[in-house]
Amino acid sequence: MKRLGLFMTVIMILCITVNAQKQSNRTLVAYFSATGTTEKAAKQVAEVTGGALYEIQPAKKYTSADLDWHNKSSRSSVEMADALSRPALRSQPKNLAAYDTIYIGFPIWWNLAPRIINSFIEKGDFTGKILIPFATSGGSRISNAEQELKKAYPNLNWQKGRLMNGATKEEIKQWTKK
């Protein structure tokens, strides 16, 4: 009987510890993905960090014609040519206050974060949050996009971002532990 009681106590302590660890993960992985590439990276970041996944969606979905960067009249070209463009969002996370760390993922467009990322940041209260950008790209680095976000939102607590092209799970683990 005594052993059973001890065994039950140990089980209860383990359950409480696991539950506390789950509740203490206050990480959100928010991402915008027009073609699915950034979504794959976001899912990896969420898996490694244990963070909740949130897709930043435009009110009007982008078509392949909208994404034609060779066409100066395409939706993405027009948005990126206008620094004040703020595409409408379909929704916003319900409770940003529940998160301490927010990873923000996006494809790099014209060496910048797409304007919908500005919409997302400007619609939420990120005061006191740690923001960590990550990106995917066909040829650009993340450095300019990072610098422009920091310049546009200097009062936010930005941490070093990462380009996710080809990142392994181990590399993501190393990056997210910093």
C-alpha positions, 0 to 999 in steps of 0.5 A: 500500500505504501508503495502504491501511495508513493507511486501515485505521488510520483505520477501526480508530480510528473503530471503537474510538471508536464502540465506546467511546462505546456502552459508556460509555452507562450510562443506564437508562430505567425506566418504569411505564405503565398505559395506554401513554402513559408508555411512549411518553414513555420510548421517546422518552427512551431514543432521545434518551439512547441508554439501555437501556429497562426496563419496571417491571411489576406482578406482577399487571397493572392492568385498566381496573377497577383504574385507575378512580380514581372508584371508591374500592375500585379497586386504584389507589385503595386503593394510593394511599390507603395510603402504605405500599402496595408493589405486587409487581413482576414482576421487577427489572433484572438489573444496576443496577450497570451504570448511572450515570444512571437515568430513572424514568418514571410516570403521575401518580396522585393528584398522586404517583408510583404506589406501584409506583415506591416498590416499584421504588426500594426493591427496587434499590440506587440508591446513587451513581446519578443519578435523574431522574424524568419523568411524564405526566399528564392534569392534574397537574404533576410538582412534587409527585410529585418532592418526595414522592420526594425526601422519601421517599428523601432519600439518593438523588441526585435531579435535576430531572424533567420532565412529558413531556406533548407534549414534542418530541424537541428539548425532550427533548434539551435537558432530558437535556443538563442 
